Amino acid sequence: MSSEKTIHAVCSHDCPDSCGVLVTVDETGRATRMQGDPAHPVTRGFLCGKVAKYLDRVYSPDRLLYPMRRRSGVPKGPLPFGRERDAFERISWDEALDTIARKLQQISDDYGPEAVLPYSYAGTIGVLGYGSMDRRFFHRLGASQLDRTICSTAGGDALLSVYGRKLGTDTELFPRARYIIVWGGNVHGNNIHLWPMIEEARRNGAKLVVIDPYKTRTAKLADWHIAVNPGTDAALALAMMHVVLRECLEDRAYIAENTHGFDALKQHVQDYTPERVAAWTGVAAKDIERLAREYATSRPAVIRMNYGVQRSQNGGASARAIAMLPALIGAWKHPGGGLQLSTSGAFSWDKAALERPDLMLESPLKRHARVVNMTQLGHALTELDGPPVKALFVYNSNPAAIAPDQAQVLRGMKREDLFTVVHEQFFTDTTDYADMVLPATTFLEHKDVQGAYGHYYVQISNAAIEPLGEARSNVWVFGQLAQRMGFPEPCFRDSEDDLIAQALREDQPDKQDPWMAGITQETLDAAGGHQRLKFTRPFLPFASGPFLTPSGKIEFYSESLAAKGLDPLPVFHPPVESRHAGVPEYPLEFLPRKADNYMNSTFANLPGHQKMESLHTNYLEMHAEDAAERGIADGDMVEIFNARGRLRMPVHVNGSVPRGVIAGRLNWNKLSPEGNNVNLLTSQRLTDIGGGPTFYSTLVEARKCL
């Protein structure tokens, strides 16, 4: 009789799919197989190519498994891949925790607790791992608070300004759609569990349109790829509105009952004619008209907007304008119609109980701490004062690779007077600058609970195996640090089960959101690890009001944005770094794309993933006419540059980008030929809404290397 067992876990990597995972564990406690949960209605029994190879990550010989301290006399800075351990020495957890607690206390005493800056994002999107004991710790310490903007705030805030809640079309209803626009997303590359739903819709007669400057995997498979110029999505959406209203294709009854500010919008879009917008977007006027007509007259019509849209200076306006389109044509009334950006607003976790922001009032500050925007880390580490940042604690992130304006970021991280702690699974670009490195668990090695931003299922993620070596979870590390620092609150001794119960309000059923009523650890286990939120089917989140906006309606016109000095209607302003800005020394728009086979910077160090990505990561991609103008041929070594830095890579002249655009993919610095990556060229400029990064508003020039 086999002594194997199967454990239900959840992939916690930053992906909308949040897959249910079945992990087979043998009699020795080793995980031997991972598969998608066939009972999960979205996972449907398969995993993406990245996570299908996940055991390679868990059992990699390069895993960081013990606390490490930088050796005396070894300066901070880039280290050769595979040789990082030479710069560190192994220490015990007791020594590591005592050292960190002592240093943080000393910095707090000498400079004030705001001299300590946590830096984290979505290396895990498990509820506990993303934000629970860590937030309690930094709140109680009085550390600077991090504004976590690096990914989604512009689009998320835009969606809230229009609809009041981050909800969207149910993934399981996509097969009913008859017209599908994927706008700024690569479903086949990083939202793969939506793809079977789209293919089912296409078999039933649906048309797939992809709007993206880059010819992604998804664009290559589409019925129509519209190669819009970077950062001009707002103009395209406004021109679509112009055509819809000019030709009376709007849903007047839905608009009258459910929206606010329609008359102002109707007047506003008169200026966005297809002919005028064609000059900005690079999309022919006749194609804009065709797109608008097809979209408005197909039922159901749905837009899968992804976050690429909002990573330009005009990103908030772009996301707002696109989000308004389904309201204009009444698409929300039809099962399979509407829009999906994020479904995360459906999950009402008790964040106040998990994160305890009230603990800031118990800190030495006795007030709420200052807030530092993570997109401007370079500025924070080199220019911020009152007090300066003297300690950086990194977890769930790799800022040396992913933060914009990389040169300034690395100057800051190289400071010898900056005490840096990194909690990680591998030696990354960021650990190259650490004083202390702590080993972190993978999602197979700790317990968590999770929602999703691409479906409507709550899931429990059980620990499938014991932590390898001395790896420890975020919950354990920050609970232990709090106790070493003498914080007396009992909450720092809460277990993972305690935190999950608090997140679900298990002891306060009267305070549970109706959609999550009765969902507990016990019911999740009994249901095989996942439960759908408790709303009726089909779920049509914006078919009718009231809505959670100030007006109680879908807001075409936003008085709340106007009160902040922002545009109350979406307006297209050409980004400062765009071809429309007239910067002759940098005529090319740069797309610093994510790699298809990595998850941001995660997986980039693993041989199997590198093999899948090898033809692309350390190459630039360029349009044939731009290349010919510069005497560049396919395969040439090319330098692209702006005032922030210079990158040298071979070039592919392969038809993946429109004229005037050049693309490169994110990689670890140490895995790139010259020890840097695409973020050497990006800026710390912020989006119009939400204070997010403007990765896709970057100008460069290119020249052939001699």
C-alpha positions in Angstrom: 0.0 0.0 0.0 1.4 3.4 -1.0 2.2 5.9 1.7 2.1 8.8 -0.6 -0.3 11.7 0.3 -1.8 14.5 -1.7 -1.9 18.1 -0.2 -3.9 21.0 -1.5 -1.9 24.2 -1.9 -2.3 27.4 -3.9 0.2 29.0 -6.2 0.9 32.3 -4.5 2.9 34.0 -7.3 1.7 37.3 -8.7 -0.8 36.0 -11.3 -4.6 36.5 -11.7 -5.1 32.7 -11.9 -4.3 31.8 -8.3 -4.3 28.1 -9.2 -5.3 25.3 -6.9 -2.4 22.9 -6.8 -2.3 19.3 -5.8 1.1 18.2 -4.4 2.1 14.6 -4.1 4.4 13.9 -1.2 6.2 10.6 -0.7 6.9 8.6 2.5 10.1 10.6 3.1 8.3 13.9 3.0 9.6 14.9 -0.4 7.3 16.5 -2.9 7.4 14.4 -6.1 4.7 15.8 -8.3 2.6 19.0 -8.7 -0.5 19.3 -10.8 -3.4 21.7 -11.2 -6.5 20.8 -9.2 -8.9 19.3 -11.7 -11.8 20.1 -9.3 -11.0 23.8 -9.4 -13.3 25.4 -12.1 -10.6 27.8 -13.3 -7.5 25.8 -12.8 -9.1 22.8 -14.5 -6.3 20.4 -13.8 -3.3 22.2 -15.5 -0.6 24.5 -14.5 1.3 27.2 -16.5 4.8 26.3 -17.8 6.4 28.3 -15.0 4.8 26.5 -12.1 4.7 23.1 -13.8 8.5 23.2 -13.2 8.1 24.5 -9.6 9.8 21.5 -7.9 13.0 22.6 -9.7 12.7 25.8 -7.7 11.9 24.2 -4.4 14.7 21.6 -4.6 17.2 23.8 -6.5 20.8 23.3 -5.3 21.0 27.1 -5.3 18.3 27.6 -2.7 19.2 29.9 0.2 18.6 27.7 3.2 20.4 29.3 6.2 20.8 32.8 7.7 23.9 34.5 6.3 25.9 37.6 7.2 28.2 39.6 4.9 31.8 38.8 5.6 33.9 41.6 7.1 35.6 43.6 4.4 33.5 42.4 1.5 31.9 45.5 -0.1 28.4 45.6 -1.3 27.8 45.3 -5.0 27.3 43.0 -7.9 28.4 39.4 -7.4 28.9 36.7 -10.1 26.0 34.3 -10.5 26.7 31.2 -8.5 29.5 32.8 -6.4 27.4 34.9 -4.1 27.9 32.6 -1.1 31.6 33.6 -1.0 30.6 37.0 0.2 28.6 35.7 3.2 29.1 33.4 6.2 26.5 31.2 7.8 25.1 32.1 11.2 22.3 30.8 13.4 18.8 32.2 13.5 19.4 33.4 17.0 22.4 35.4 16.0 20.6 36.8 12.9 17.5 37.9 14.8 19.5 39.4 17.7 21.7 41.3 15.3 18.8 42.6 13.3 16.8 43.6 16.4 19.8 45.4 17.9 20.5 47.3 14.7 16.9 48.4 14.1 16.7 49.5 17.7 19.9 51.5 17.4 18.8 53.2 14.2 15.4 54.0 15.7 17.1 55.5 18.8 19.6 57.5 16.8 17.5 58.7 13.9 13.9 57.9 14.7 12.0 54.8 13.6 11.1 56.3 10.3 14.7 55.8 9.3 13.7 52.1 8.8 12.0 51.4 5.5 10.3 48.0 4.6 10.3 47.1 0.9 7.9 44.4 -0.3 5.4 43.6 -2.9 3.8 40.5 -4.4 6.5 37.9 -4.3 3.7 36.1 -2.6 0.0 37.1 -2.9 -1.1 34.8 -0.1 -3.0 36.9 2.4 -0.6 36.2 5.3 2.6 36.3 3.3 1.7 39.5 1.5 0.7 41.5 4.5 0.0 40.4 8.1 2.7 39.9 10.8 5.2 42.0 8.7 2.8 45.0 8.8 2.2 44.6 12.5 5.9 44.6 13.1 6.7 47.7 11.1 3.6 49.5 12.5 4.7 48.8 16.1 8.2 49.8 15.3 7.1 53.2 13.8 8.9 52.5 10.6 8.3 54.5 7.4 5.2 53.0 5.6 5.6 51.8 2.1 3.2 52.9 -0.6 3.0 49.7 -2.6 2.6 51.2 -6.1 5.0 49.3 -8.3 2.4 47.3 -10.1 -1.3 48.2 -10.1 -2.3 51.4 -8.3 -3.0 53.5 -11.4 -5.3 51.0 -12.9 -6.8 50.0 -9.6 -7.5 53.6 -8.5 -8.9 54.3 -12.0 -11.3 51.4 -11.7 -12.4 52.5 -8.3 -13.0 56.1 -9.6 -15.4 54.7 -12.2 -17.1 51.8 -10.4 -16.3 52.1 -6.7 -15.1 48.5 -6.3 -12.5 46.3 -8.0 -14.8 43.7 -9.6 -15.1 42.4 -13.1 -16.6 40.0 -15.5 -16.6 36.4 -14.1 -13.8 34.4 -15.8 -16.2 31.5 -16.0 -18.6 33.6 -18.2 -16.0 34.5 -20.9 -17.2 31.5 -23.0 -20.5 33.3 -23.5 -18.8 36.4 -25.0 -19.1 37.1 -28.7 -16.5 39.9 -28.9 -13.4 39.8 -26.7 -10.9 42.6 -26.5 -7.6 41.9 -24.7 -6.2 45.3 -24.0 -2.6 45.6 -22.8 -2.6 41.9 -21.7 -0.8 38.7 -22.7 -3.4 36.1 -21.7 -1.5 33.3 -23.3 1.7 34.3 -21.5 0.6 35.3 -18.0 -3.2 34.6 -17.6 -3.2 31.2 -19.2 -6.3 29.8 -17.4 -8.4 32.4 -19.1 -7.3 31.1 -22.5 -9.5 28.0 -22.6 -12.5 30.2 -21.8 -11.6 32.5 -24.7 -11.0 29.5 -27.1 -14.4 28.1 -26.1 -16.0 31.5 -26.9 -14.2 31.5 -30.3 -15.5 28.1 -31.1 -18.9 29.5 -30.5 -18.3 32.4 -32.9 -16.5 35.0 -30.8 -13.9 37.3 -32.3 -10.6 38.0 -30.4 -9.0 41.5 -30.8 -5.7 42.3 -29.1 -4.7 45.9 -28.5 -1.0 46.0 -27.6 2.1 47.8 -29.0 3.9 44.5 -28.9 3.0 41.3 -30.9 2.7 39.1 -27.9 1.9 35.4 -27.9 -1.8 36.3 -27.6 -1.6 38.9 -30.4 -0.2 36.3 -32.7 -3.2 34.1 -32.0 -5.8 36.8 -32.3 -8.3 37.5 -35.1 -7.1 41.1 -35.2 -4.0 42.7 -33.6 -4.1 46.4 -33.2 -0.5 47.7 -32.6 -1.3 50.9 -30.7 1.6 53.3 -29.9 2.7 53.1 -26.2 0.9 55.3 -23.8 -1.9 56.4 -26.2 -4.6 53.9 -25.0 -6.7 56.7 -23.5 -6.9 58.5 -26.9 -8.0 55.2 -28.6 -10.7 54.5 -26.0 -12.0 58.1 -26.3 -12.1 57.9 -30.1 -14.1 54.7 -29.8 -16.5 56.6 -27.6 -16.7 59.3 -30.2 -17.7 56.8 -32.8 -20.2 55.0 -30.6 -21.9 58.3 -29.7 -21.7 59.8 -33.2 -23.5 56.7 -34.6 -25.9 56.4 -31.7 -24.7 52.9 -30.7 -24.9 53.6 -26.9 -27.3 52.0 -24.5 -29.4 55.0 -23.5 -31.6 53.2 -21.0 -28.6 51.8 -19.1 -26.8 55.1 -19.2 -29.8 57.0 -17.9 -30.4 54.6 -15.0 -26.8 53.7 -13.9 -24.3 56.5 -14.9 -23.3 59.9 -13.8 -21.8 62.6 -16.0 -22.9 61.3 -19.4 -23.6 64.7 -20.9 -20.2 66.0 -20.0 -18.6 62.9 -21.5 -20.6 63.2 -24.7 -19.4 66.8 -25.2 -15.8 65.9 -24.2 -15.3 63.1 -26.7 -16.4 65.2 -29.7 -12.8 66.4 -29.8 -11.4 62.9 -30.1 -12.1 62.2 -33.8 -10.7 59.0 -35.3 -8.6 61.2 -37.7 -7.1 63.2 -34.9 -6.5 60.2 -32.7 -4.9 58.2 -35.5 -1.9 60.6 -35.5 -1.3 59.8 -31.8 -2.1 56.1 -31.7 -0.7 54.9 -35.0 -4.1 53.2 -35.6 -5.8 54.2 -38.9 -9.0 56.1 -38.5 -10.9 53.5 -40.5 -9.7 50.8 -38.0 -10.8 52.9 -35.0 -14.2 53.2 -36.5 -14.4 49.5 -37.3 -13.3 48.6 -33.8 -15.9 50.8 -32.2 -18.7 49.6 -34.4 -17.9 45.9 -33.9 -17.5 46.3 -30.2 -20.7 48.3 -29.7 -22.9 46.0 -31.8 -21.6 42.6 -30.5 -23.4 41.1 -27.5 -22.0 40.1 -25.2 -18.8 42.1 -25.6 -16.0 41.9 -22.9 -12.7 43.6 -22.4 -9.8 41.9 -20.6 -7.8 44.9 -19.6 -4.4 44.2 -18.0 -2.0 46.3 -16.1 0.3 47.1 -19.0 -2.2 49.8 -20.0 -1.6 51.8 -16.9 2.2 51.8 -16.8 2.5 55.0 -18.7 2.4 58.6 -17.5 -1.2 58.8 -18.8 -2.0 55.3 -17.4 -4.8 56.3 -15.0 -6.7 58.1 -17.7 -6.2 55.2 -20.0 -7.6 52.7 -17.5 -10.5 55.0 -16.7 -11.4 55.5 -20.4 -11.3 51.8 -21.2 -13.3 51.0 -18.1 -16.0 53.3 -19.2 -16.6 51.6 -22.5 -18.8 48.7 -21.2 -21.0 51.2 -19.3 -21.5 53.2 -22.5 -22.9 50.2 -24.4 -24.6 48.5 -21.5 -22.3 45.4 -21.8 -22.7 44.7 -18.0 -26.3 43.6 -18.5 -25.2 40.5 -20.5 -23.6 37.4 -19.0 -20.1 37.3 -20.5 -20.1 41.0 -21.1 -18.3 43.8 -19.3 -14.7 44.2 -18.3 -12.1 42.5 -16.2 -9.1 44.2 -14.7 -9.2 42.8 -11.2 -11.6 40.8 -9.1 -9.7 41.4 -5.8 -12.4 43.8 -4.4 -14.7 40.8 -3.9 -12.6 39.4 -1.1 -13.3 41.2 2.2 -10.4 40.1 4.3 -10.2 41.7 7.8 -7.1 43.7 6.9 -7.3 45.8 10.1 -7.1 42.7 12.2 -4.2 41.3 10.2 -2.1 44.4 9.8 -3.0 46.3 13.0 -2.3 49.9 11.8 -3.4 51.0 15.3 0.0 49.7 16.6 1.6 52.8 15.1 0.1 54.7 18.0 1.9 52.4 20.4 5.2 53.0 18.6 7.8 55.7 19.7 6.1 58.0 17.1 2.7 57.9 18.8 1.3 58.8 15.3 1.1 57.5 11.8 4.5 57.2 10.1 5.5 59.0 6.9 4.7 57.2 3.6 7.4 56.4 1.0 6.4 55.6 -2.6 8.2 52.3 -3.5 8.4 53.5 -7.2 10.8 56.2 -6.0 13.1 54.0 -4.1 16.2 55.6 -5.7 15.1 58.9 -4.4 14.3 57.5 -1.0 17.7 55.9 -0.6 19.8 58.8 -1.8 17.8 62.0 -1.2 15.2 61.5 1.5 15.8 63.4 4.7 14.1 64.0 8.0 15.2 61.3 8.7 17.3 59.6 6.0 16.7 55.9 5.3 19.3 54.1 7.4 17.8 50.5 7.3 16.1 48.7 4.4 14.2 45.5 5.0 13.4 43.7 1.7 11.1 40.7 1.4 8.7 39.5 -1.4 10.6 41.6 -3.8 13.9 42.1 -5.8 14.2 45.9 -6.0 17.7 45.9 -7.4 16.2 44.4 -10.6 12.6 45.6 -10.7 12.7 49.2 -9.4 12.9 52.0 -12.0 15.9 54.3 -12.5 18.2 51.5 -11.5 21.4 53.4 -11.4 20.1 55.6 -8.5 18.6 52.6 -6.8 21.9 50.8 -6.8 23.8 53.8 -5.7 21.5 54.0 -2.7 21.7 50.3 -1.9 25.5 50.3 -2.1 25.8 52.7 0.8 27.9 51.3 3.6 25.9 53.2 6.2 22.6 51.5 5.0 21.8 48.4 7.0 20.0 46.0 4.6 18.2 42.8 5.4 16.8 40.6 2.6 14.5 37.7 3.2 14.8 35.5 0.1 14.7 32.1 -1.5 17.8 32.6 -3.7 20.8 34.9 -4.0 19.3 37.7 -6.2 20.5 41.0 -7.5 19.2 42.5 -4.2 21.0 40.1 -1.9 24.3 41.3 -3.5 23.7 44.5 -1.5 22.6 42.9 1.8 24.2 42.9 5.2 22.0 40.0 6.3 20.3 37.4 4.2 17.5 35.3 5.6 16.1 32.1 4.0 12.5 32.2 3.0 10.0 29.4 2.4 8.2 28.6 -0.9 4.4 28.3 -1.0 4.8 24.5 -0.5 6.5 25.1 2.9 4.0 27.3 4.8 0.2 27.7 5.3 -1.8 30.6 3.9 -5.2 31.6 2.6 -5.8 33.3 -0.7 -8.3 35.0 -3.0 -7.5 36.0 -6.5 -7.6 39.0 -8.9 -8.7 36.8 -11.8 -11.5 34.7 -10.3 -14.0 34.4 -7.4 -12.7 31.5 -5.3 -11.3 31.6 -1.7 -8.6 28.9 -1.2 -6.7 27.4 1.6 -3.0 26.6 0.9 -1.6 23.9 3.2 2.0 23.3 3.8 2.9 20.3 1.7 6.4 19.7 3.0 8.5 20.8 5.9 10.7 23.9 5.2 14.0 23.0 3.6 17.1 23.7 5.7 16.2 26.6 8.0 13.9 28.5 5.7 11.2 30.3 7.5 8.0 32.2 6.5 7.3 35.9 6.8 4.9 35.2 9.6 7.6 33.4 11.7 10.4 35.9 10.9 8.5 39.1 11.9 6.8 37.5 14.9 10.2 36.4 16.2 11.7 39.9 15.5 8.9 41.6 17.4 9.5 39.4 20.4 13.3 40.1 20.2 12.6 43.8 20.2 10.4 43.4 23.3 7.1 44.3 21.8 4.6 43.2 24.4 1.4 42.8 22.4 0.1 39.2 22.3 -0.6 39.5 18.5 3.0 38.9 17.7 2.6 35.3 18.9 -0.3 34.5 16.6 0.1 31.4 14.5 -0.8 31.0 10.9 -4.1 29.4 11.9 -4.8 32.3 14.2 -4.1 34.8 11.4 -6.3 32.9 8.9 -9.1 32.9 11.3 -8.8 36.6 11.8 -8.6 37.2 8.0 -11.9 35.3 7.6 -13.5 36.8 10.7 -14.2 33.3 12.0 -15.0 34.6 15.5 -17.1 37.5 14.2 -19.6 35.9 11.8 -21.9 38.8 12.2 -19.2 41.0 10.6 -18.5 38.8 7.6 -19.3 40.2 4.2 -22.3 38.3 2.8 -20.2 37.1 -0.1 -17.8 35.4 2.4 -20.3 34.5 5.0 -19.7 31.1 6.6 -16.3 30.5 4.8 -13.8 29.2 7.4 -10.8 27.0 7.4 -13.0 24.1 8.2 -15.4 24.7 5.3 -12.5 25.2 2.9 -10.9 21.9 3.9 -14.2 20.1 3.7 -14.7 21.6 0.2 -11.4 20.3 -1.1 -9.5 23.6 -0.6 -11.6 26.1 -2.5 -15.0 27.8 -2.2 -16.7 30.2 -4.5 -17.9 33.5 -3.1 -21.5 33.4 -2.2 -23.3 35.5 -4.9 -25.9 34.3 -7.4 -25.0 33.0 -10.8 -24.5 34.5 -13.3 -22.6 37.1 -11.4 -23.2 40.5 -13.1 -21.4 43.0 -10.8 -22.4 46.2 -12.5 -25.7 45.3 -14.2 -27.5 47.7 -11.9 -26.8 50.0 -9.0 -26.4 51.3 -6.5 -22.6 51.5 -6.9 -20.0 52.3 -4.3 -19.0 55.6 -5.8 -19.8 59.0 -4.3 -22.7 59.5 -6.7 -24.0 55.9 -6.3 -23.6 55.5 -10.0 -20.9 54.6 -12.6 -19.0 57.8 -12.9 -18.0 59.1 -16.3 -17.4 62.4 -14.6 -15.6 62.3 -11.2 -16.1 65.2 -8.8 -13.8 63.5 -6.3 -10.9 63.5 -8.8 -11.7 67.1 -9.7 -11.4 68.0 -6.0 -7.9 66.6 -6.0 -7.0 68.8 -9.0 -7.1 65.9 -11.4 -9.0 65.6 -14.7 -12.7 64.7 -13.8 -13.0 63.2 -17.3 -10.3 61.0 -18.9 -8.1 63.2 -21.0 -5.2 62.2 -23.3 -2.0 64.0 -22.4 1.0 62.8 -24.3 3.6 61.5 -21.8 6.6 63.7 -21.3 8.7 60.8 -22.6 6.9 59.9 -25.8 7.4 60.6 -29.5 4.7 63.3 -29.3 6.8 65.2 -26.8 9.4 66.2 -29.4 12.6 65.1 -27.8 14.8 64.8 -30.9 17.8 63.2 -29.2 15.7 60.2 -28.0 13.2 59.4 -30.9 12.4 55.8 -29.9 9.9 54.7 -27.4 11.2 51.8 -25.2 9.1 48.9 -24.0 10.8 47.3 -21.0 8.7 44.1 -21.1 8.3 41.3 -18.7 9.7 38.0 -19.9 7.0 35.4 -20.9 8.5 32.6 -18.9 9.4 34.4 -15.7 7.1 36.0 -13.2 8.5 39.5 -13.0 12.1 38.7 -11.8 11.1 35.3 -10.2 12.3 32.1 -12.0 14.9 34.0 -14.0 17.8 32.1 -12.3 16.4 28.6 -13.0 17.9 26.7 -16.0 14.6 25.2 -17.1 12.9 28.6 -17.3 16.0 30.2 -18.9 15.8 27.6 -21.6 12.2 28.5 -22.4 13.1 32.1 -22.5 16.6 32.0 -24.0 15.8 33.4 -27.4 14.4 36.6 -26.0 15.7 37.8 -22.7 19.0 39.3 -23.6 17.9 40.7 -26.9 16.3 43.9 -28.1 13.5 43.9 -30.7 13.3 46.6 -33.4 11.2 47.6 -36.4 12.9 47.1 -39.8 12.6 50.7 -40.9 14.1 52.0 -37.6 16.9 49.5 -37.9 17.6 50.5 -41.6 17.8 54.2 -40.7 20.5 53.4 -38.2 22.5 50.9 -40.3 21.5 48.1 -38.0 20.9 44.5 -39.2 19.4 41.5 -37.4 21.9 40.1 -35.0 24.0 43.2 -34.6 25.1 44.4 -31.2 23.2 47.6 -30.4 23.5 50.2 -27.7 20.3 51.9 -26.6 20.6 54.9 -24.2 19.1 57.9 -22.6 20.3 60.3 -19.9 19.8 57.6 -17.2 22.0 54.9 -18.7 23.1 52.7 -21.6 22.3 49.0 -22.5 24.1 46.9 -25.0 22.4 43.8 -26.5 22.0 42.0 -29.8 19.0 43.0 -31.8 16.2 41.0 -33.5 14.6 42.8 -36.4 11.5 40.6 -36.3 8.2 42.5 -36.7 7.2 42.4 -33.0 7.1 46.1 -32.5 5.6 49.0 -34.5 7.8 51.7 -36.1 9.3 54.0 -33.5 9.3 51.4 -30.7 12.1 49.2 -29.4 11.6 46.5 -26.8 13.7 44.6 -24.3 12.8 42.1 -21.5 13.4 42.2 -17.8 16.1 39.9 -16.5 18.3 39.8 -13.4 21.3 42.2 -13.7 23.8 39.5 -13.0 22.3 37.3 -15.8 22.7 40.1 -18.4 25.9 40.4 -20.4 26.9 43.8 -18.9 25.4 43.4 -15.4 22.3 45.6 -15.8 18.8 45.4 -17.1 16.0 47.4 -18.8 15.3 49.4 -15.6 18.6 51.2 -16.1 16.7 53.3 -18.6 13.3 53.8 -16.9 12.4 56.8 -14.7 10.9 57.5 -11.3 8.2 59.7 -12.8 4.8 58.8 -11.5 1.4 58.1 -13.2 -1.3 60.6 -13.4 -3.5 58.6 -10.9 -2.3 56.3 -8.1 1.4 57.3 -8.0 2.4 54.2 -10.0 5.5 53.7 -12.2 5.8 54.9 -15.8 7.9 52.0 -17.2 6.3 52.3 -20.6 6.9 56.1 -20.9 10.6 55.8 -21.7 12.5 57.4 -24.6 15.8 56.2 -25.9 18.0 56.3 -29.0 19.8 53.3 -30.5 23.0 52.9 -32.4 25.0 50.0 -33.8 28.0 49.1 -31.7 31.3 49.4 -33.6 
